[in-house]
Amino acid sequence: MRFTAAASALMLTVPGCSGDGEKPDGRKPAGGGPVSEKPIASEPMEHEDGPAHVDLLAVDRTAQDTVTVRLRIVNDGQRRLRLLTALKDMAPNSPGSELANGIALVDGVGDKVYYPMTTSTGSCLCSDVTNVEVAPGKPQELYAVYADPRTTRVTLSVPDTVQFADVPIGVGQAPPAPGQSVDPAKVSLGQPNVRSLVNSSESAVQDVDDDDNDRTMRLSADVLFAYDKAVLTSKASGVLRGVAQQIDRSRGDTIKIDGYTDNTGTDAVNQPLSEQRAQAMQDALKSLVTRQGLTFQSAGHGSQNPVAKNDDESGRKRNRRVTVAFAKPPEPQTTAPSAGPAFRWSGEGRLPVLATARPNFHADGNTTIEGADNLRFDVNSLHRESSGLVTLVWTVTDIGAQDQMIGGSFDKWLSLEYPGATTTSGAGLVDRVGQMRYWPSRDGQGVCVCSSTSEAVYATQILHPKSSVTYSGVYKPPVALSRMDVQISWFAEKIDVGGVPVR
């Protein structure tokens, strides 16, 4: 999207320039520039131009029920730090890649993600970074304005940066940020830019997506039915009873059931098979659900709308499914246990290490995991907020003697649910007892609330010997879980970092 000169004048702009250089191994706070204002918190930014960090300066309520966020990006490296597209919203077809419109507030209580607002004429209330490059050792201040989430604490998600977890919103009406050229008190605001927060989990039997209103359960057709059949198996009984109990606890009155197949065979076979399986599920759930006045709707879609690639059996298995969608049941009235402080970056010394893994060998004990045998994985923090959100911070270090390509290595690579750029969506939290895996949350347009590994936002692509990169992600597992395993995808492999306390 290209802005007019008048619209661009509303944005914060800084003259741009260019440069190059080598990314150093260490990372320390910058020594130059106006950085005297003490930040609320700081987090590392993993930019391919070199080490940097982000200072959070303010999260304050402002006029017209808005919240203004002020940030300071500090270049800790030796080459110029390009901001063009580095902070953009990664949602499909999202306009304004030259804007800092990808900085988001995450509300774990309301299960919402807030993106910067626009004026009624479509101008983003956020910084314009079109020609902004931050010189070595220098800072650059940015701002963004949001609809007020009406909660006391949020998580701030900045592209290429470890999430700022458990951030309090300032009380009272704060003035606009210094350098902020759009005062939310003096413009006509557009509609709030708010998306649902989708929290995902999966087991061998089912995948569950919860947003702020609805629950969608994807049940494995291989468990429910025999091959190429539409008659429910004996294994399906326990699964269906569990689904029926959740429907009984929900408050909505419409239950949608959709059948899908993989892409093997023809539409002449797949379409009627998916319809028959959806109908069989509907009939079974009607007999199990005790709540009255419900409307059931079933449909079959053949091999349409895959949730995984059909390139191999693992992906095809996920695509053979029946989906049941209904209003999300009320959460149990359980308060998240008190936890320790959220992860904060100090800029000095090694990061804390709660668990570590050296993936030298494949599970068969005979072959190395290709590409990962010279990497070390450390879990630095697993923090639960009072809202129930859990932030995972982890670091990968090249302990070998050669460069290692890491861009795209940690994506949930079999999934089609995360559009756009590659991310660390393959870093999961595992409950071994309950046999459930929890994936990073995403917004309603599929953008992962986790680190990006994409060139589209200048994320680090290559790890040099003895250097590290730190990633993070936001999750929402049950509050009763006080210890979880961290499992990180490395292409088709899984790297287990071990059990980690949630605190």
C-alpha positions in Angstrom: 0.0 0.0 0.0 1.5 3.4 -1.0 0.6 6.5 1.1 0.1 10.0 -0.1 2.5 12.8 1.0 -0.2 14.1 3.4 -0.6 10.7 5.0 3.1 10.1 5.2 3.5 13.4 7.0 1.5 11.9 9.9 4.2 9.3 10.4 7.5 9.4 12.2 10.3 9.5 9.5 14.0 9.4 9.7 16.5 9.9 6.8 17.9 6.5 5.6 21.3 5.4 4.7 23.1 2.1 4.0 26.0 0.0 5.3 27.4 -3.5 5.8 29.6 -5.5 8.2 30.0 -8.6 10.1 27.7 -9.7 13.0 29.9 -10.0 16.1 29.6 -12.8 18.6 28.8 -10.7 21.6 26.0 -8.4 22.3 26.2 -5.4 24.6 24.1 -2.2 25.1 25.0 0.6 22.8 27.3 3.3 24.1 26.2 6.2 22.0 23.0 8.2 21.3 20.2 9.6 23.6 19.5 6.4 25.6 19.3 8.0 29.1 15.6 7.3 29.5 15.4 4.1 31.6 13.4 1.4 30.0 10.7 -0.7 31.6 12.3 -3.8 30.2 14.7 -4.8 27.4 14.7 -7.8 25.1 17.1 -9.1 22.4 16.3 -8.5 18.7 17.6 -11.1 16.3 18.1 -9.1 13.1 20.2 -10.4 10.3 22.1 -7.1 10.1 23.6 -7.8 13.5 22.9 -7.8 17.2 20.4 -5.3 18.6 17.9 -5.0 21.4 14.6 -3.3 22.1 13.9 -1.1 25.1 10.3 -0.8 26.1 9.9 2.8 27.3 6.2 3.1 27.9 2.8 1.4 27.7 0.4 4.1 28.7 -3.3 4.8 28.4 -4.0 7.8 26.1 -7.0 9.7 24.8 -10.1 8.2 23.1 -9.7 4.8 24.9 -6.3 4.1 23.4 -2.9 2.8 24.6 0.3 4.2 23.3 3.5 2.1 23.2 6.9 3.7 23.0 10.0 1.6 22.0 13.6 2.2 21.4 15.6 -0.1 19.1 19.3 0.0 19.8 21.9 -1.2 17.3 24.5 -3.2 19.3 26.4 -4.3 16.2 28.9 -3.0 13.6 26.6 -2.6 10.6 23.6 -0.4 9.9 20.2 -1.9 11.0 17.5 -1.8 8.4 14.0 -1.4 9.7 12.1 -1.3 6.4 9.7 -4.4 6.6 11.4 -5.6 9.8 8.4 -4.6 12.0 5.6 -5.3 9.5 2.3 -7.1 10.1 2.8 -10.6 8.6 -0.9 -11.3 8.0 -1.8 -12.2 4.4 -2.6 -9.1 2.3 -1.8 -6.8 5.2 -1.0 -3.3 3.8 1.9 -1.1 4.8 5.0 -3.2 4.9 7.0 0.0 5.5 5.1 0.6 8.8 5.7 -0.7 12.3 2.2 -2.2 12.2 3.3 -5.7 13.2 4.0 -4.7 16.8 1.1 -6.3 18.8 -0.4 -6.3 22.2 -1.6 -9.8 23.4 -4.4 -10.0 25.9 -4.4 -13.5 27.5 -7.5 -12.8 29.6 -9.7 -11.8 26.7 -7.9 -13.9 24.1 -7.3 -11.0 21.8 -4.4 -9.6 19.8 -4.3 -5.8 19.2 -2.5 -4.3 16.3 -1.9 -0.5 15.7 -5.0 1.5 14.9 -5.5 3.8 11.9 -7.2 7.1 11.5 -10.6 7.2 9.8 -8.7 7.9 6.6 -6.6 4.8 6.9 -3.3 6.2 8.2 -1.5 4.0 10.7 -1.0 5.4 14.2 2.5 3.9 14.2 6.0 4.8 13.1 6.9 4.9 9.4 10.2 3.1 8.9 10.4 3.4 5.2 14.0 4.8 5.0 15.0 4.2 8.6 18.4 2.5 9.2 19.9 2.6 12.7 23.6 3.4 12.8 26.0 1.2 14.9 25.7 2.1 18.6 22.7 4.4 18.0 19.1 4.2 19.1 15.8 4.8 17.2 12.6 5.5 19.0 9.2 4.2 17.6 5.6 4.4 18.7 2.3 2.7 18.1 -1.3 3.4 19.3 -3.8 0.7 20.1 -7.4 0.3 21.2 -7.5 -0.1 24.9 -7.6 -3.8 25.8 -9.1 -2.9 29.2 -6.9 -5.2 31.1 -4.1 -4.4 33.5 -1.3 -6.4 31.9 -0.4 -7.5 28.4 2.4 -9.2 26.4 4.0 -7.1 23.8 5.1 -8.9 20.6 7.7 -7.2 18.4 8.9 -8.9 15.2 12.4 -10.5 15.5 12.3 -9.8 19.3 11.7 -11.9 22.4 8.2 -11.1 23.6 7.9 -8.7 26.5 5.8 -10.8 28.9 3.6 -9.5 31.7 3.9 -5.8 31.0 1.7 -3.5 33.1 -0.4 -0.8 31.4 0.2 2.6 32.9 -2.7 4.1 34.8 -4.0 7.5 33.9 -4.1 9.6 30.7 -0.5 9.9 29.4 0.4 12.5 26.7 1.6 11.5 23.2 5.1 10.1 23.0 7.9 12.5 22.1 8.2 12.6 18.3 4.8 11.1 17.9 3.2 13.1 15.1 -0.3 11.7 15.4 -2.0 12.7 18.7 -4.9 10.2 19.2 -6.8 13.0 21.0 -6.8 15.1 17.9 -7.8 12.7 15.0 -10.8 10.8 14.0 -10.0 7.1 14.7 -10.8 4.2 12.5 -12.1 0.8 13.7 -9.9 -1.0 16.3 -7.6 -3.5 14.7 -8.3 -6.5 17.0 -8.0 -10.2 16.1 -8.8 -13.4 18.1 -6.0 -15.2 19.9 -6.1 -18.8 18.8 -4.6 -21.3 21.2 -3.7 -24.8 19.8 -3.1 -28.2 21.2 -2.9 -31.7 19.7 -2.7 -35.4 20.6 -2.6 -38.6 18.6 -6.4 -38.5 18.4 -7.4 -34.8 18.2 -6.2 -31.3 17.5 -8.0 -28.4 19.4 -8.1 -24.7 18.4 -9.6 -22.3 20.9 -10.2 -18.6 20.2 -12.1 -16.1 22.3 -15.5 -17.6 21.4 -15.3 -21.0 19.7 -13.6 -24.4 20.0 -12.7 -26.4 16.9 -11.8 -30.0 17.3 -10.1 -31.9 14.5 -10.6 -35.6 15.1 -8.5 -38.3 13.4 -10.5 -40.2 10.9 -8.0 -43.1 11.3 -9.2 -43.5 14.9 -12.9 -42.9 14.2 -13.3 -45.1 11.1 -11.7 -48.1 9.3 -10.0 -47.5 6.0 -12.3 -46.2 3.4 -15.3 -46.8 5.6 -17.9 -44.5 7.3 -18.9 -46.8 10.2 -17.6 -45.6 13.5 -15.1 -48.0 15.2 -15.2 -49.1 18.8 -12.2 -46.8 19.4 -14.4 -43.9 18.6 -16.7 -44.4 21.5 -14.5 -42.8 24.2 -13.5 -39.9 21.9 -17.1 -39.1 21.1 -18.2 -39.2 24.7 -15.5 -36.6 25.5 -16.7 -34.4 22.7 -20.3 -34.7 23.8 -19.4 -33.7 27.4 -17.8 -30.6 26.1 -20.8 -29.7 23.9 -23.0 -30.2 27.0 -20.9 -27.6 28.9 -20.8 -25.1 26.1 -23.4 -22.3 25.7 -23.9 -22.2 21.9 -26.8 -23.8 20.1 -25.1 -24.8 16.8 -22.8 -27.7 16.3 -21.0 -27.9 12.9 -19.5 -31.1 11.7 -17.2 -31.3 8.6 -15.6 -34.3 7.1 -12.4 -34.3 5.1 -10.1 -36.8 3.3 -6.5 -36.7 2.1 -5.8 -36.3 -1.7 -5.4 -39.9 -2.6 -8.2 -41.3 -4.7 -10.6 -39.3 -6.7 -13.3 -36.7 -5.9 -15.9 -39.3 -6.9 -14.8 -41.4 -3.9 -13.5 -38.7 -1.5 -16.5 -36.4 -1.6 -19.2 -38.9 -0.6 -16.9 -40.6 1.9 -16.4 -37.3 3.7 -20.1 -36.6 3.7 -21.0 -40.0 5.1 -18.4 -39.7 7.8 -19.7 -36.3 8.9 -23.2 -37.7 9.0 -22.1 -40.7 11.1 -20.5 -38.3 13.6 -23.6 -36.2 13.7 -25.8 -39.1 14.4 -23.5 -40.4 17.1 -23.2 -37.0 18.9 -26.9 -36.5 18.8 -27.4 -39.6 20.8 -24.7 -38.7 23.3 -25.4 -35.0 24.0 -27.9 -34.4 26.7 -28.4 -30.7 26.2 -31.6 -29.8 24.4 -32.4 -27.2 21.7 -29.2 -27.8 19.6 -28.9 -27.5 15.9 -26.5 -29.9 14.1 -25.1 -29.1 10.7 -22.9 -31.6 8.8 -21.1 -31.4 5.5 -18.3 -33.2 3.6 -15.5 -31.5 1.7 -13.5 -34.3 0.2 -9.8 -33.4 0.0 -10.4 -29.6 0.2 -8.8 -27.4 2.8 -5.9 -29.5 3.9 -4.3 -28.7 7.3 -1.0 -30.4 6.3 0.9 -31.1 3.2 -0.1 -34.3 1.4 3.5 -35.1 0.4 3.9 -37.9 2.9 1.8 -40.2 5.1 2.2 -38.1 8.2 0.6 -35.1 6.4 -2.1 -37.2 4.8 -3.0 -38.7 8.2 -3.7 -35.2 9.6 -5.8 -34.4 6.6 -8.0 -37.4 7.1 -10.2 -35.8 9.8 -13.7 -34.9 11.0 -14.0 -31.4 12.5 -16.5 -30.5 15.2 -17.0 -26.8 16.0 -19.0 -25.3 18.8 -19.0 -22.5 21.3 -16.1 -22.8 23.7 -17.1 -24.2 27.1 -16.4 -21.8 30.0 -13.0 -22.2 31.5 -12.8 -23.7 35.0 -12.6 -21.0 37.7 -8.9 -21.7 38.4 -6.5 -18.9 39.0 -3.1 -19.2 37.5 -0.5 -20.0 40.2 1.8 -17.3 41.2 5.0 -17.3 39.2 8.4 -15.8 39.2 9.5 -12.7 37.2 9.2 -12.8 33.4 12.3 -13.1 31.3 14.2 -9.9 31.0 17.4 -9.3 29.0 20.3 -7.5 30.9 22.8 -7.3 28.0 25.5 -8.8 30.1 26.8 -12.4 30.7 25.2 -15.7 29.6 21.4 -16.1 29.7 20.0 -18.4 32.4 19.7 -22.0 31.3 16.9 -24.2 32.7 17.5 -27.2 30.4 19.8 -28.0 27.5 20.1 -30.5 24.6 22.8 -31.5 22.2 21.1 -33.3 19.4 24.1 -35.4 18.3 22.2 -38.5 17.4 18.9 -39.5 15.8 16.5 -41.5 18.0 17.8 -44.8 16.4 21.2 -44.0 18.0 23.1 -44.6 14.8 22.9 -41.6 12.6 23.4 -37.9 13.4 20.5 -35.4 12.9 21.6 -33.7 9.7 22.5 -30.1 10.2 21.8 -30.0 13.9 24.7 -32.1 15.2 26.8 -28.9 15.9 24.0 -27.0 17.6 23.2 -26.6 21.3 19.6 -25.8 22.4 19.0 -24.1 25.7 15.7 -23.2 27.4 16.2 -19.8 29.1 12.7 -19.2 30.6 9.2 -20.7 30.8 7.1 -18.1 32.4 3.4 -18.1 33.2 1.5 -14.8 33.5 -1.6 -14.3 35.7 -3.6 -14.4 32.5 -2.6 -18.0 31.9 -0.3 -17.2 28.9 3.1 -18.9 29.0 6.1 -17.4 27.3 9.0 -19.8 26.2 12.4 -18.3 25.6 15.1 -20.5 24.1 18.5 -20.1 22.5 20.3 -22.1 19.8 24.1 -21.8 19.6 26.5 -23.0 16.9 29.2 -24.9 18.8 30.8 -26.1 15.6 33.4 -24.6 13.2 31.1 -23.8 10.3 28.2 -21.5 9.5 24.8 -23.1 10.0 21.7 -22.1 8.0 18.8 -21.9 10.4 16.1 -19.8 8.5 13.0 -21.9 8.3 14.5 -24.8 10.3 12.1 -24.6 13.3 8.8 -24.1 11.5 5.8 -26.4 12.0 6.7 -27.5 8.6 3.9 -30.0 7.9 1.2 -27.5 8.7 -0.6 -25.1 6.3 -2.2 -23.2 9.2 0.6 -20.6 9.5 0.5 -18.5 6.3 3.3 -16.2 5.2 6.7 -16.2 6.6 8.5 -19.0 8.3 8.5 -18.9 12.1 9.5 -21.0 15.2 6.0 -22.4 15.2 7.5 -25.9 15.6 8.7 -25.2 19.1 6.1 -27.0 21.3 5.3 -27.6 24.9 4.5 -31.2 25.8 2.5 -32.7 28.6 3.8 -36.2 28.8 1.3 -37.4 31.3 -1.7 -36.0 29.5 -0.1 -36.8 26.1 -0.9 -33.4 24.7 1.3 -31.0 22.8 0.8 -27.2 22.9 1.8 -25.1 19.9 2.5 -21.3 19.9 -0.6 -19.2 19.8 -1.5 -17.4 16.7 -3.9 -14.5 15.8 -7.1 -14.9 13.9 -5.3 -14.4 10.5 -2.8 -17.2 11.2 0.2 -15.1 12.3 2.2 -17.0 14.9 2.8 -15.2 18.2 6.4 -16.5 18.1 9.7 -15.6 16.6 10.1 -15.2 12.8 12.9 -16.9 10.9 11.9 -15.2 7.6 14.0 -13.0 5.3 10.8 -10.9 4.9 11.4 -9.3 8.3 15.2 -9.5 8.2 15.4 -12.3 10.7 18.7 -14.0 11.2 19.3 -16.7 8.5 22.8 -17.9 9.2 24.3 -18.8 12.6 28.1 -18.3 12.7 30.4 -20.5 14.8 30.3 -19.7 18.5 27.3 -17.3 18.0 23.7 -17.7 19.3 20.2 -16.6 18.4 17.4 -16.3 21.0 13.8 -17.1 20.1 10.5 -17.0 22.0 6.8 -17.9 21.7 3.5 -17.5 23.5 1.3 -20.5 24.6 -1.8 -21.2 26.6 -1.6 -24.6 28.3 -3.8 -25.5 31.2 -2.8 -23.6 34.4 -2.6 -26.9 36.3 0.6 -27.8 34.4 3.6 -26.8 36.5 6.2 -28.7 34.4 6.4 -29.3 30.7 8.8 -30.8 28.2 10.1 -28.5 25.4 10.3 -30.1 22.0 11.6 -28.2 19.0 11.1 -29.2 15.4 14.2 -29.4 13.2 12.6 -30.1 9.8 11.3 -33.7 10.1 13.0 -34.3 13.4 12.1 -33.4 17.0 14.7 -32.2 19.5 13.8 -32.8 23.1 15.2 -30.3 25.6 13.7 -32.0 28.6 11.3 -31.2 31.4 11.2 -27.5 32.4 9.4 -26.0 35.4 6.7 -23.4 34.5 7.4 -20.4 36.7 
